[in-house]
Amino acid sequence: MRRWSVILVSPKEPGNVGGIARVMRNFGLSTLRIVEPRCEFAGSDARRFSAGAADVLRNATVFSTLREAIADMQLSVALTGASGRHHRLDCNRLVPEEMLRGKEEYKRCALVFGREERGMESEELEVCDFRWSLPTNPDFPSLNLAQAAGVALSGVAEAERLLGLSEVGLGIAPSGKSLGPLTGMANGVDDQPPANEEVRLLEDHFRRLMLRTGWDDGRRLVGSLAKIRNVLLRANATRREVNLFHGICRQAIAALDHPERFASNPDAEKDDRTDV
């Protein structure tokens, strides 16, 4: 499970952060990111609850926004009990095997946990790739933050074992046969999964194109962009394919800006570049 990081959104209780550091160490994780902390996450209280995992706390990285914290992640999973039109739940099982199937080659993945008292805001849920809800008793559904992290990491560990990534993500199959390093689907960097920030830039490009063509600037636009993200995620789109969509958007916007050029010469203004 070394490919996994834990991201905490504005934690309030240092004991929860320390408990999460401890359970991270139990499952072989070492990367902790914290968005707008409201406590001394590396102080004495947190260290006491970490029980030997104080280095995870010391090495934690602080970010101003969740978008910044997941920018380099290829897969981000938000733990939440909320569902809705545009942030529906992708999984409500203890073991998210099906949610992670096809993502075995992703090298930078994150579990994202919200605030103790109110979880994550809708805007924060929407920047994550998946929404996962742990099944609990509906009469008493809320879990303590550190407990939720322990249950979630246990579920991910079991899912990775079922997907052939056992031994806490060290690339060893149940049979003992080595699977090799977690690399991209092909040899080149362009054939690897895109990072969250690269997908976000594509969403912005689609947004500009949709607004130029009169697409409603409101919930219709937000919902459409969410569906585009879902399609890319479920298709396991590569960086090369994401850049292809950038090129299509760029060409379409150029045609809208200069219709006279394209009307007289359909092949004009061709742009085969793949840079963003």
C-alpha positions in Angstrom: 0.0 0.0 0.0 3.0 2.3 -0.4 1.2 4.1 -3.3 -1.4 5.4 -0.9 -1.4 8.7 1.1 -3.8 10.0 3.6 -5.2 13.5 3.4 -7.0 15.1 6.3 -9.2 18.1 5.7 -9.0 20.6 8.6 -8.7 18.1 11.5 -9.6 19.5 15.0 -8.5 16.9 17.5 -4.7 16.1 17.8 -5.5 12.7 19.2 -7.3 11.8 16.0 -4.4 12.8 13.9 -2.0 10.8 16.1 -4.3 7.8 15.9 -4.4 8.0 12.1 -0.6 8.2 12.0 -0.4 5.0 14.0 -2.9 3.1 11.8 -1.0 4.4 8.7 2.1 2.8 10.1 0.2 -0.5 10.7 -0.6 -0.6 7.0 2.8 0.6 5.7 1.8 4.1 4.8 4.0 7.1 5.5 2.7 10.1 3.6 0.3 12.3 5.5 -1.1 15.5 4.1 -3.2 18.0 6.1 -5.4 20.8 4.7 -5.8 23.8 7.0 -5.2 22.0 10.3 -7.0 23.4 13.4 -4.8 21.7 15.9 -1.1 21.0 16.8 -1.0 17.9 14.7 2.6 17.2 15.7 2.3 18.2 19.3 2.6 16.1 22.4 -1.1 15.0 22.4 -0.9 13.8 18.8 2.5 12.1 19.4 1.1 10.2 22.4 -1.8 8.8 20.3 0.6 7.9 17.5 2.4 5.3 19.7 5.6 5.1 17.8 4.6 6.8 14.5 5.6 10.3 15.5 7.8 10.5 12.3 4.6 10.4 10.2 3.4 13.5 12.1 6.7 15.3 11.8 6.9 14.7 8.1 3.3 15.7 7.4 2.8 18.3 4.7 0.3 21.2 5.2 -1.7 22.6 2.3 -4.1 25.6 2.0 -6.7 23.8 -0.1 -7.7 20.2 -0.9 -7.3 20.9 -4.6 -3.6 21.7 -3.9 -3.2 18.6 -1.7 -4.5 16.2 -4.4 -3.0 18.0 -7.4 -0.3 15.3 -8.1 -2.5 12.4 -7.2 -3.7 10.0 -10.0 -6.5 8.7 -7.9 -8.3 10.4 -4.9 -11.0 8.7 -2.8 -13.1 10.8 -0.5 -14.6 9.1 2.6 -18.1 10.5 3.0 -21.6 9.6 4.1 -23.1 12.3 1.8 -24.6 11.6 -1.6 -26.2 13.8 -4.1 -26.9 14.5 -7.8 -23.3 15.4 -8.7 -21.4 13.6 -5.9 -23.2 10.3 -5.7 -21.6 7.5 -3.9 -19.3 5.1 -5.9 -19.0 2.5 -3.2 -20.7 1.7 0.2 -18.9 -1.6 0.9 -16.2 -2.3 3.4 -13.8 -3.7 0.7 -13.7 -1.3 -2.3 -12.3 -3.9 -4.7 -14.6 -3.1 -7.6 -14.0 0.7 -7.2 -10.2 0.1 -7.5 -10.3 -2.5 -10.2 -8.5 -1.3 -13.3 -6.5 1.2 -11.2 -3.7 -1.2 -10.3 -1.1 0.8 -12.3 -1.8 4.0 -10.5 1.2 5.0 -8.5 -0.1 8.0 -6.4 -3.4 7.4 -4.7 -5.0 9.2 -1.7 -7.7 8.5 0.9 -9.3 11.8 1.9 -11.1 12.3 5.2 -13.2 15.3 6.2 -13.7 17.3 9.4 -14.7 15.6 12.6 -18.0 17.5 13.0 -19.3 17.9 9.5 -17.1 15.9 7.0 -16.4 17.4 3.6 -18.1 20.2 1.7 -19.8 19.6 -1.6 -17.1 21.5 -3.4 -14.4 19.4 -1.8 -16.2 16.1 -2.7 -16.4 17.2 -6.3 -12.7 17.6 -6.8 -12.1 13.9 -5.7 -12.4 11.1 -8.2 -14.4 8.6 -6.1 -16.8 8.9 -3.1 -16.7 6.0 -0.6 -19.1 5.5 2.3 -18.4 2.9 5.0 -21.5 0.8 5.8 -22.5 1.4 9.4 -25.6 1.0 11.5 -28.1 3.6 10.2 -29.2 4.2 13.7 -25.7 5.2 14.7 -23.8 5.9 11.5 -21.0 8.2 12.5 -17.5 6.9 13.1 -14.7 8.6 15.0 -12.2 10.0 12.4 -9.3 7.8 13.5 -11.6 4.7 13.6 -12.9 5.5 10.1 -9.3 5.7 8.8 -8.5 2.3 10.3 -11.6 0.7 8.8 -10.9 2.3 5.4 -7.2 1.3 5.3 -8.1 -2.2 6.2 -10.6 -2.3 3.4 -8.1 -0.9 0.9 -5.5 -3.4 2.1 -8.0 -6.3 1.5 -9.0 -4.9 -1.9 -5.4 -4.7 -3.0 -4.8 -8.3 -1.8 -7.8 -9.4 -4.0 -6.4 -7.4 -6.9 -3.0 -9.1 -6.6 -1.2 -6.4 -4.7 -0.8 -8.0 -1.4 1.9 -7.7 1.3 0.7 -4.1 1.9 1.3 -3.0 -1.6 4.8 -4.3 -2.2 3.9 -5.8 -5.5 3.8 -9.5 -4.4 0.9 -11.7 -5.5 -0.7 -14.1 -3.1 1.2 -16.9 -4.8 4.5 -15.2 -3.9 5.2 -14.4 -7.6 6.5 -10.9 -8.0 4.3 -8.5 -10.0 7.1 -6.0 -10.6 6.9 -2.3 -9.8 3.8 -0.3 -10.1 4.4 1.3 -13.5 2.3 2.8 -16.2 0.3 0.8 -18.7 2.9 1.3 -21.3 6.5 2.3 -21.6 6.2 6.1 -22.0 5.2 8.7 -19.5 2.3 9.8 -21.7 0.8 6.4 -21.3 0.6 6.7 -17.5 -2.6 7.9 -15.8 -2.9 11.7 -15.5 -2.6 13.5 -12.2 -5.6 15.2 -10.6 -4.3 18.6 -11.7 -4.0 17.5 -15.3 -7.6 16.4 -15.3 -8.7 19.6 -13.7 -7.0 21.6 -16.4 -8.9 19.6 -19.0 -12.1 20.3 -17.2 -11.3 24.0 -17.4 -10.7 23.7 -21.1 -14.0 21.9 -21.6 -15.7 24.7 -19.5 -14.3 27.4 -21.8 -15.5 25.5 -24.9 -19.0 24.8 -23.4 -19.4 28.5 -22.4 -18.4 29.6 -25.9 -21.0 27.3 -27.4 -23.8 28.6 -25.1 -23.8 25.8 -22.6 -25.7 27.0 -19.5 -23.3 28.4 -16.8 -24.9 26.7 -13.8 -25.8 23.3 -12.5 -26.1 21.9 -16.0 -22.5 22.9 -16.7 -21.3 21.6 -13.3 -23.1 18.3 -13.8 -21.7 17.9 -17.4 -18.1 18.5 -16.2 -18.6 15.9 -13.5 -19.8 13.4 -16.0 -16.8 14.1 -18.2 -14.5 13.4 -15.3 -16.3 10.2 -14.5 -16.0 9.0 -18.2 -12.2 9.7 -18.1 -11.8 7.9 -14.8 -13.8 4.9 -15.8 -12.0 4.6 -19.1 -8.6 4.7 -17.4 -7.6 7.6 -19.7 -3.9 8.1 -20.1 -2.0 11.4 -20.2 -1.8 11.1 -24.0 -5.6 10.8 -24.3 -6.1 13.7 -22.0 -3.9 15.8 -24.1 -5.8 14.7 -27.2 -9.0 16.2 -25.7 -7.0 19.4 -25.0 -6.2 19.6 -28.7 -9.8 19.0 -29.7 -11.0 21.8 -27.4 -8.2 24.1 -28.6 -9.1 23.5 -32.2 -12.9 24.0 -31.6 -12.3 27.3 -29.8 -10.0 28.5 -32.6 -12.8 27.7 -35.1 -15.3 29.7 -33.0 -13.0 32.6 -32.7 -12.1 32.8 -36.4 -15.1 31.2 -38.3 -14.1 33.1 -41.5 -10.8 31.3 -41.7 -12.3 27.8 -41.3 -15.2 28.6 -43.6 -12.8 29.4 -46.5 -10.2 26.7 -45.6 -11.4 23.8 -43.4 -7.8 22.7 -42.9 -6.6 26.1 -41.6 -5.4 26.7 -38.1 -4.7 23.0 -37.6 -3.0 22.4 -34.2 -1.6 19.0 -33.5 0.3 20.0 -30.4 -0.4 18.0 -27.2 0.9 20.5 -24.7 -1.7 22.1 -22.3 
